[in-house]
Amino acid sequence: MPKVSVVMTAYNAMAYLPQTMETLLWQSFTDFELVLINNGSTDNIVEWVTQLGDPRIKLISQENRGIPGGLNRGIAHAQGEYITFLDADDLWDPTKLEKQVRVLDENPEVGLVYNWVTLIDEHSRDMGGLIHRHSIVKFHAEGDVRKQILEQDIIGCGSSAMVRRVCFEEVGVFDPSFTIAADWDMWVRIGLRYRFKVIKEPLTYYRKHSNSMTSNWQAAMQDCGVAIEKIFSYVSPELQYLKNYSYGRLYFYHAQQRVRSIERDSHEASRLYNKAISYSPQLAYSWKSMRLNFTINLLKLLGAERYDKLIKLSQLLVFNATKKLARLTISFGGNRKLLSNEIVK
């Protein structure tokens, strides 16, 4: 039996699946199987996978049961000691499996290991720059993560987690009634019973599509709200105080997304921000909060069009300043070398 089972669901994913599959098949750790759930696709995925001819790939076709339903089918067919998940449009660093397997092998008390995540766009480009300065999602929580995981989803991306099979036998599988919140609900159940470990390297590349911040965000927020109510229905009394923190994080996150959306909806962002602070007043004193509040007010003052022009201008100024500094550094380095040669003579 394979050491690791990689579970993937795919629904009309051929635009990105070939590149995703490359990053899996090129892993430095090779003792794995891929349980690929064809979730009712109408593209040529069956023919394409057949042509690959890789015996490690197990293709299972079914009617579309949603992502949680597909993942649960994959878990049911997985044979590995460790189970990990890879979205059909995400990418992995070549050492991702190797490093996570080593962590679980060396730490038998750990039920889940995750890693940092890099955000990429539709063209697989790192979403860096001024607007998306923090293109790497970094969480540091490990060990007993009950408090952190109850506040927010610290995993950051479903494609970054590797879990011991025994965890699913203990806490159950993904709740099919959720969409966006299915991952978080699962990580909470595992985190309440098992210890976590984090690899502080960006080994997963999470693809954010151009419309991902604006598509159906109200439904996503509602889904997470239902998850909060479910989660805190079984959490022990001493941790119930974290419920308001959890709601605060939820509204704060969506306030950020409304600012970053194509519409630059400052009024909705302001409403969500104020709601976040009402649930969790301590959020107001963080640097992220002050920056978000400033951005919302600047958007209200300038409007979306002038705000975007200001951002582009600041990007250009910083880019030119960086180029000038680089030229000065090179010039200074060359002069220093010449000076050293004169001294030697």
Helices and strands as residue ranges (DSSP letters): E 4-10, H 17-25, E 32-39, H 45-52, E 57-62, H 66-77, E 82-85, E 91-92, H 96-106, E 110-120, E 136-137, H 146-151, G 158-160, E 162-164, H 165-171, H 182-191, E 195-207, H 217-231, G 237-239, H 242-260, H 266-279, G 281-285, H 287-302, H 304-344
